[in-house]
Amino acid sequence: MFSLTFEHLQPLKFFVWGIIAGGLLFYAFLGIFVFKDSIYS
């Protein structure tokens, strides 16, 4: 029973971590572009 639920939760964990990592990368690149814009203007 425990191994079954663990196997079901494993892909979900990778999915959540993927969303978190993707969001952090997106906001990091967004912040870099905004920062560059404010420097050049």
N, C-alpha and C positions, 0 to 999 in steps of 0.2 A: 504494500500500500504506500509506504513512504517513498520507495524507489520510483513508483509510478508517478506520484505527484512531483518528485524531484526532476524526473525526466520531462514532465510537462512544464515545469517552471524554468528549466534551463534555457530554452530558446527565448522565452519572455524576458529573461534577465539580459541576454545579449541584445534583444530588441530595444529595451529601455536604455541600456548603456550606449547603444548606437545613436539613439535620439539625443541623449545628453551630450555625447561627444560631438555629434553633428551640429547641435545648437551652439555649443561653445566655440567651435571652429567658425561657424557662420558669423557670430557676434564679434569674434576676434578679427576676422577679415573686414567686417563692416566698420569696426572701430578704427582699424588701420587706414582704411580709405577715407573716413571722415577726418582723421587726424592729419593725413597727408593734405587733404583739401584745405583744412584750416591753416596749414603751414604755408602753402603756395599762394593763398589768396591775400 
